């Protein structure tokens, strides 16, 4: 009684079925109705919004550039000129050619790190009449440390590199940077005290 389904299909002839006339047009109309308008109509609003996006991005970049320029020009305006001892100037004729950075690449990195930090801190100082005396005191200490650094550099060239000389040179650079940080903190405290007294008045 059981029949193999494959044999049943082999015995029945295949009938060619064609959809009713207009079936494909009705199907496409239903798709358009269900999923919205055709593709060219969808692209038109996207093009309009694309131009708005481009314009908004351009405005953002222009405003960032303008405000960045304004901030940089405000911080770079010189308030007062201070004579600062420069590490690269050799006023002494006997100062030799070898420096701390010439000994090894690691010492060069250490020296560059501290000298860059010192120069950045010096460049960012804002000197006014009410804090000039405080800044001058710190500049005197920095000048003495710079003279000591030059003397240590002479020792480095005359005696040769020793652990004590290299350590003293690095300590000198570190001390100068710490001194400038202390000066910055004192200037902030002085400004805060002045702001508080102004607010009380």
KEKE-3310 file (N, C-alpha, C; in steps of 0.2 Angstrom, whole numbers, plus 5000, padded with zeros to 4 digits):
npx = (5004:5010:5017:5031:5036:5044:5042:5029:5029:5037:5028:5018:5015:5023:5016:5015:5015:5009:5009:4994:4989:4996:5000:5013:5015:5005:5011:5023:5018:5012:5023:5030:5020:5021:5034:5038:5043:5050:5068:5075:5068:5070:5084:5085:5081:5092:5103:5101:5102:5116:5123:5120:5126:5140:5141:5139:5150:5160:5158:5160:5174:5180:5176:5182:5196:5197:5194:5204:5216:5214:5215:5228:5235:5232:5239:5252:5256:5268:5270:5280:5297:5309:5326:5333:5344:5352:5355:5362:5371:5388:5397:5409:5426:5432:5423:5420:5418:5410:5395:5382:5372:5380:5386:5378:5364:5353:5356:5355:5341:5336:5342:5337:5323:5322:5328:5319:5307:5310:5312:5299:5292:5298:5294:5281:5279:5271:5274:5271:5269:5266:5271:5284:5295:5295:5297:5310:5318:5317:5323:5336:5340:5339:5349:5361:5360:5362:5375:5382:5379:5386:5399:5400:5399:5411:5419:5416:5422:5435:5439:5433:5419:5411:5401:5397:5398:5389:5377:5376:5374:5362:5354:5355:5348:5335:5332:5331:5320:5310:5311:5305:5292:5288:5289:5278:5267:5268:5265:5252:5246:5248:5240:5227:5225:5225:5214:5204:5205:5200:5187:5182:5182)
npy = (4994:5006:5019:5024:5041:5047:5040:5042:5056:5054:5048:5057:5070:5086:5101:5117:5131:5147:5164:5174:5187:5203:5201:5203:5217:5221:5216:5223:5235:5234:5232:5244:5252:5246:5248:5261:5275:5275:5272:5284:5295:5294:5297:5310:5319:5314:5319:5333:5334:5330:5340:5350:5343:5344:5358:5361:5354:5361:5374:5370:5367:5379:5387:5381:5382:5396:5400:5392:5399:5412:5409:5404:5416:5424:5418:5419:5432:5444:5449:5455:5457:5446:5444:5429:5416:5407:5391:5387:5397:5401:5409:5409:5406:5395:5384:5368:5357:5345:5340:5335:5328:5323:5311:5299:5292:5290:5299:5311:5311:5313:5326:5334:5333:5339:5352:5356:5357:5367:5378:5379:5382:5394:5402:5403:5411:5425:5441:5454:5471:5469:5457:5456:5458:5446:5436:5441:5437:5423:5421:5425:5415:5405:5409:5407:5393:5390:5395:5386:5374:5376:5376:5362:5356:5360:5353:5340:5340:5342:5332:5321:5310:5306:5296:5304:5317:5317:5314:5325:5335:5331:5332:5346:5351:5346:5352:5366:5365:5361:5373:5382:5377:5379:5393:5396:5391:5400:5412:5409:5408:5421:5428:5423:5427:5441:5442:5438:5448:5458:5454:5455:5468)
npz = (5000:5003:4995:4985:4985:4976:4965:4962:4958:4946:4938:4935:4924:4921:4923:4914:4922:4922:4928:4931:4919:4921:4934:4938:4937:4947:4958:4959:4961:4974:4981:4980:4987:5000:5004:5001:4991:4975:4971:4965:4970:4984:4985:4982:4994:5002:4996:4998:5012:5013:5008:5018:5029:5025:5025:5039:5045:5039:5045:5059:5059:5055:5065:5076:5072:5072:5086:5092:5087:5093:5106:5107:5102:5113:5124:5119:5119:5124:5140:5149:5147:5152:5158:5155:5161:5148:5143:5133:5130:5131:5142:5147:5142:5144:5144:5139:5125:5127:5133:5144:5137:5127:5131:5131:5123:5131:5142:5134:5131:5144:5148:5137:5141:5153:5150:5140:5148:5157:5149:5144:5155:5158:5147:5149:5160:5167:5170:5180:5187:5201:5204:5201:5209:5217:5206:5201:5212:5211:5199:5201:5209:5199:5190:5198:5199:5186:5184:5192:5185:5173:5179:5183:5171:5165:5174:5170:5158:5161:5171:5167:5163:5177:5189:5200:5195:5184:5190:5198:5188:5183:5194:5196:5184:5187:5199:5195:5187:5197:5205:5196:5195:5208:5209:5199:5207:5218:5211:5207:5220:5224:5215:5217:5230:5228:5220:5229:5238:5230:5228:5240:5243)
capx = (5000:5014:5020:5037:5034:5048:5039:5023:5031:5039:5023:5014:5018:5024:5012:5018:5010:5011:5005:4989:4991:4996:5002:5019:5014:5002:5016:5028:5014:5011:5030:5031:5016:5023:5041:5039:5043:5056:5074:5077:5065:5074:5091:5085:5082:5099:5108:5100:5105:5123:5126:5119:5131:5146:5142:5140:5157:5165:5157:5163:5181:5182:5175:5188:5202:5197:5195:5211:5220:5213:5218:5236:5238:5232:5244:5259:5257:5273:5268:5286:5303:5314:5332:5334:5350:5352:5359:5367:5376:5394:5400:5416:5429:5435:5418:5422:5413:5406:5389:5379:5369:5385:5389:5374:5357:5348:5357:5353:5334:5335:5344:5332:5317:5323:5329:5312:5302:5313:5311:5292:5290:5300:5290:5274:5278:5268:5277:5268:5272:5265:5274:5291:5300:5295:5300:5317:5321:5318:5327:5343:5342:5340:5355:5366:5360:5365:5382:5384:5378:5392:5405:5399:5401:5419:5422:5414:5427:5442:5440:5430:5413:5410:5395:5395:5397:5383:5371:5375:5371:5354:5350:5354:5342:5329:5331:5329:5313:5306:5311:5301:5286:5287:5287:5272:5263:5268:5262:5245:5243:5247:5234:5221:5225:5223:5207:5200:5204:5196:5180:5179:5181)
capy = (5000:5012:5020:5029:5047:5049:5036:5046:5062:5052:5046:5063:5075:5093:5106:5123:5136:5154:5168:5178:5192:5209:5199:5206:5224:5222:5214:5228:5241:5233:5233:5251:5254:5244:5250:5268:5277:5272:5274:5290:5299:5293:5300:5318:5321:5312:5324:5339:5333:5329:5347:5353:5340:5347:5365:5361:5352:5367:5379:5368:5367:5386:5390:5378:5386:5403:5400:5390:5404:5417:5406:5404:5422:5427:5415:5420:5439:5445:5454:5458:5453:5445:5441:5423:5413:5402:5385:5386:5402:5399:5416:5407:5404:5388:5379:5363:5355:5339:5341:5329:5324:5319:5305:5293:5294:5291:5306:5316:5312:5316:5333:5337:5333:5345:5359:5358:5359:5373:5383:5380:5386:5401:5405:5404:5416:5432:5446:5461:5475:5467:5450:5457:5456:5438:5433:5442:5433:5416:5422:5426:5408:5401:5411:5404:5386:5390:5395:5379:5369:5377:5373:5355:5354:5361:5347:5334:5340:5342:5326:5316:5308:5302:5296:5310:5323:5316:5314:5332:5339:5329:5336:5353:5352:5344:5358:5372:5364:5362:5380:5386:5375:5383:5400:5396:5390:5406:5417:5407:5410:5428:5430:5421:5432:5448:5441:5437:5455:5462:5452:5457:5476)
capz = (5000:5004:4988:4985:4983:4970:4959:4960:4954:4940:4933:4934:4919:4924:4919:4914:4925:4921:4932:4927:4916:4925:4941:4940:4938:4953:4964:4960:4964:4981:4985:4981:4992:5006:5005:5000:4984:4971:4973:4963:4975:4990:4984:4982:5001:5005:4993:5001:5018:5012:5008:5025:5033:5023:5027:5046:5046:5038:5050:5065:5058:5055:5072:5080:5070:5075:5093:5094:5085:5098:5113:5106:5102:5120:5128:5117:5120:5129:5145:5151:5145:5158:5155:5158:5159:5143:5145:5127:5130:5135:5143:5149:5137:5146:5144:5134:5120:5129:5137:5147:5131:5122:5134:5129:5121:5137:5145:5130:5133:5151:5147:5133:5144:5158:5147:5137:5153:5160:5144:5143:5161:5158:5142:5151:5165:5166:5175:5181:5192:5208:5206:5198:5215:5218:5200:5201:5217:5208:5193:5204:5211:5193:5188:5202:5197:5179:5184:5195:5179:5169:5182:5183:5164:5165:5178:5166:5152:5163:5174:5163:5166:5183:5192:5204:5190:5180:5195:5200:5182:5182:5200:5194:5180:5191:5204:5191:5185:5203:5207:5192:5197:5215:5207:5196:5212:5222:5207:5207:5226:5224:5211:5221:5236:5225:5218:5235:5241:5226:5229:5247:5242)
cpx = (5004:5017:5026:5035:5038:5044:5032:5024:5034:5034:5018:5018:5018:5020:5015:5013:5013:5006:5000:4992:4991:4998:5008:5019:5010:5006:5020:5024:5013:5018:5031:5026:5018:5030:5042:5040:5049:5062:5076:5074:5068:5080:5090:5085:5089:5104:5108:5104:5113:5126:5125:5125:5138:5147:5142:5147:5162:5164:5161:5171:5183:5181:5181:5194:5202:5198:5202:5216:5220:5216:5226:5239:5237:5238:5251:5260:5262:5270:5274:5292:5308:5320:5333:5341:5349:5357:5364:5372:5382:5398:5408:5420:5432:5430:5420:5416:5408:5401:5386:5375:5374:5387:5385:5367:5352:5349:5355:5345:5333:5337:5339:5325:5317:5323:5322:5307:5304:5311:5303:5289:5292:5296:5283:5273:5275:5270:5273:5271:5271:5268:5282:5296:5301:5299:5308:5321:5322:5323:5335:5345:5343:5347:5361:5366:5363:5372:5385:5384:5384:5398:5405:5401:5408:5422:5421:5420:5434:5444:5438:5423:5413:5403:5392:5394:5390:5377:5370:5372:5364:5351:5350:5348:5335:5327:5329:5322:5308:5305:5306:5293:5284:5285:5280:5266:5262:5264:5254:5242:5243:5241:5228:5220:5222:5216:5202:5199:5200:5189:5178:5178:5175)
cpy = (5006:5013:5025:5036:5049:5046:5040:5052:5060:5051:5052:5068:5082:5097:5113:5128:5143:5159:5172:5184:5198:5207:5202:5213:5225:5221:5220:5234:5240:5234:5240:5254:5253:5247:5257:5269:5274:5275:5281:5296:5299:5297:5307:5321:5320:5317:5331:5339:5333:5336:5351:5350:5343:5354:5365:5359:5358:5372:5377:5369:5374:5389:5387:5381:5393:5404:5397:5395:5410:5415:5406:5411:5426:5424:5417:5428:5440:5450:5458:5454:5452:5442:5435:5420:5407:5397:5384:5391:5400:5406:5414:5404:5397:5383:5375:5361:5350:5342:5334:5325:5321:5313:5299:5296:5294:5297:5311:5317:5315:5324:5337:5338:5339:5352:5361:5360:5365:5379:5384:5384:5393:5405:5407:5409:5423:5436:5452:5465:5472:5460:5451:5455:5449:5435:5435:5438:5426:5416:5422:5419:5404:5403:5408:5396:5385:5390:5389:5374:5370:5375:5366:5353:5355:5355:5341:5334:5339:5335:5320:5314:5303:5301:5302:5316:5323:5317:5322:5337:5337:5333:5343:5355:5351:5350:5364:5371:5364:5369:5383:5383:5378:5390:5401:5395:5397:5411:5415:5409:5418:5431:5429:5426:5439:5447:5441:5444:5459:5460:5454:5465:5477)
cpz = (5000:4997:4989:4982:4977:4964:4957:4956:4947:4935:4931:4929:4923:4919:4920:4917:4924:4925:4928:4924:4921:4932:4943:4941:4945:4959:4965:4963:4972:4985:4985:4986:4999:5008:5003:4992:4981:4973:4971:4968:4982:4990:4985:4989:5004:5002:4996:5008:5018:5012:5014:5029:5032:5026:5035:5048:5045:5043:5057:5064:5058:5062:5077:5079:5073:5082:5096:5092:5090:5104:5112:5106:5109:5124:5126:5117:5125:5134:5147:5149:5151:5155:5159:5156:5154:5144:5139:5126:5134:5136:5145:5144:5138:5145:5138:5130:5123:5134:5140:5142:5127:5125:5132:5127:5126:5141:5141:5131:5139:5151:5143:5137:5149:5155:5144:5143:5156:5155:5143:5149:5161:5153:5144:5157:5163:5171:5174:5186:5200:5209:5203:5203:5216:5212:5200:5206:5214:5203:5195:5206:5205:5190:5191:5200:5190:5179:5187:5189:5175:5172:5182:5176:5162:5168:5173:5160:5155:5166:5170:5166:5172:5185:5196:5200:5187:5184:5197:5194:5182:5188:5199:5190:5183:5196:5201:5189:5191:5205:5203:5193:5204:5213:5204:5202:5216:5218:5207:5214:5227:5220:5214:5227:5233:5223:5224:5238:5237:5227:5235:5246:5238)
residu = (UNK:UNK:UNK:UNK:UNK:UNK:UNK:UNK:UNK:UNK:UNK:UNK:UNK:UNK:UNK:UNK:UNK:UNK:UNK:UNK:UNK:UNK:UNK:UNK:UNK:UNK:UNK:UNK:UNK:UNK:UNK:UNK:UNK:UNK:UNK:UNK:UNK:UNK:UNK:UNK:UNK:UNK:UNK:UNK:UNK:UNK:UNK:UNK:UNK:UNK:UNK:UNK:UNK:UNK:UNK:UNK:UNK:UNK:UNK:UNK:UNK:UNK:UNK:UNK:UNK:UNK:UNK:UNK:UNK:UNK:UNK:UNK:UNK:UNK:UNK:UNK:UNK:UNK:UNK:UNK:UNK:UNK:UNK:UNK:UNK:UNK:UNK:UNK:UNK:UNK:UNK:UNK:UNK:UNK:UNK:UNK:UNK:UNK:UNK:UNK:UNK:UNK:UNK:UNK:UNK:UNK:UNK:UNK:UNK:UNK:UNK:UNK:UNK:UNK:UNK:UNK:UNK:UNK:UNK:UNK:UNK:UNK:UNK:UNK:UNK:UNK:UNK:UNK:UNK:UNK:UNK:UNK:UNK:UNK:UNK:UNK:UNK:UNK:UNK:UNK:UNK:UNK:UNK:UNK:UNK:UNK:UNK:UNK:UNK:UNK:UNK:UNK:UNK:UNK:UNK:UNK:UNK:UNK:UNK:UNK:UNK:UNK:UNK:UNK:UNK:UNK:UNK:UNK:UNK:UNK:UNK:UNK:UNK:UNK:UNK:UNK:UNK:UNK:UNK:UNK:UNK:UNK:UNK:UNK:UNK:UNK:UNK:UNK:UNK:UNK:UNK:UNK:UNK:UNK:UNK:UNK:UNK:UNK:UNK:UNK:UNK)
# end
